[in-house]
Amino acid sequence: MKIVTPDYYPQFHCIASACPDTCCAGWEVVVDPEAEKRYRSLEGALGGRLRASMGEDEGDCIFTPGEDGRCPFLNQQNLCDIQAALGEEGLCRTCHLYPRFLNDFGGTREMGLSLSCPEAARIILTAPSLPGYRTEDHPELPPDLNDLDAGRYFAVKGARDRILSILSAGGIDEAVALSLRLARKAGKQIRKGHPEKAEGLAASFDRESALEKEKGRAEGTSPLSAETVIGELLGLLILRDSWRARLEKAALPEAKIPPLDPEYERKVLVQLAFRYLLKAAYDGRLHARMKFIAFSLLALRVLGRGMDHESLLTLTVNYSREVEHCEENMEALLRRFDKGGKYGGRAFAAQLLQK
């Protein structure tokens, strides 16, 4: 198997009690079957605590959080009692992996860090430049057995890699509008069963002519509004009351949503594009996934107005926790973006390209 990682990937080390937040509160921790078996057979006081703390949710074994939302093994120093007693290898797969993510595509595995972790977000968003990507061969790892269609995979990968290139240079608004255009046109061909045409579109995509066409499409269209963006977020599942309060207090610009620091925005866009677009090789939702990235940019712009860099970092962590790390929220957004309507490509272009 080949493993692809951003070049900052090895820099991450958990800062434990020095972390300004904790990944052990507010979420259910799913315990994988192998760890569950170990925990149920563990002797002593910790074994008793483990068995008493495991419950079931929709067929998954979980650690039942306390009334305060904290994992029952998160102590007063915000450290994990399981890791303290058994070491890192004693953790279940969820806790051992986080904040790392992995996406398998047959003989290739892509791995990265999640913006929902403050330390990972700091590494990603304060890096001196955009990431490069390393590919390493791991012949000891067998390829992932799945029903991935090779033609669709290479078509989506070609579009994803071209979008990463587009997002890495030029004006942010124009780059996102162009990326939406390419995702729409390539995604349409992929869904029609013509992956070779999608590959051709990505390879021959001309930035200048495409931008003129996208400006023409946006003319006379009502732009996606800040009110719509915040209203959508308020309609999702909300984990923390502080997030709801932030959304409800957001100042809503009437027309153009003002941009933030372009260096910050570009790093967020590249991070999300690397993590999410290639998943369209499985579900065909290339355009919807690119809309999610554009939507995230607009949401962060609305919520981040006037913030310094440190506050923007915290905002990004909270947005990621509330939206990215809730499967129900991600699926709800992708369904909305698939349908178009007020989230049509023209509405995004009208917001991004208006003066």
C-alpha positions, 0 to 999 in steps of 0.5 A: 500500500502507498501512504500519502501524507502532508509534510507537516503530518509527523510534527503532531504530538499531543500536548495533553493537559497543556491543550486549551480544549479536550478531545474527550468531551462533547463526543461519543467515543466509539470502542472498536470490537478488538478494544472492547474485547480487551476491556471486557477481559481486563482485571482489576479496578480499571477493568471494572470501570471500563465494563461499567462505562461501556454502552451501546448506541445504534449497534456501536459500543461506546463509552457513555459520557457523564452528564457534563459530556466528559468521557468517564476516563478523562480525569481532573487534569484533562488526562486519560486514565486508560492511557496512564494505566495501559499506555497509548497502545491500550487506547481504542482505535478512535482515541489512538488515531485522533486527530489523525484521519485516514481515507483508503482508496484501494492500494492508496491510503491518504492520512492527515490531521484534523482541524478540530484539534487545537494543536493540529490546527496550529500546525496546519494554520501557522505553517510557513507555506502550503503543504507538500505531500509525501508518498511512501510505499508500505508493502507490509500493508495489504490494499483495502478491499472495496468496490472502488471503480478505478476509472472514477477514482482516477477522474476524481483524483485528477479533478481534486489535484487540479483544484488543489493547484487552483486553490494554491494560487491567485485570488481566493474568491476567483480560485474557489469559484473556478474550483466549483466550476471544475467540480461541477463539470467534472462531477457531471461527466463522472455521474454520466459514466464518462470518467475519461471526459472528466479527466480531460476537463481537469487536464485542459482546464483554462483558468482565464476563460473559465473565470469569464464564463463563471462571471457570466453565469453569476450575473443577475443571480442572487448571491448566497447570503450570510443570513442563509449560511448562519441559518443553515448552521443553526439548523444543524445538530449543535454540540455546545451551547457556546457554539449556538451563542456564537452563531446567534450573535454573528453580525450579518453583512447584507451583501458581499461577505468580507474576506479574512486573511488570505493566507489563513483562508488558503490553508483552510481551503487546501486542508478541506480539499485534500481531506474531502474531495477524493471521497467523491470517488465513492459517492460521486458528490464532487460538486457537493463536496466542493460546495461544502468547502466554499460554504465553510469559507463563507461561514468562517468569514461571517463568524471571523470578522475582526478576529486576530489570528489566534481567535481565528484558529479557535474559531476554526477548531470549533467549526470543525468540531461542530460540523466536520466531526458530526456525521449527521451534519456533514450528510445533511449539508451534502444533501442540501448541496446536491439538490442545489436550489439556494445552494446552486453554483450560480449563488455561490459564484454571485457571492464570491465574484461580486465586487 
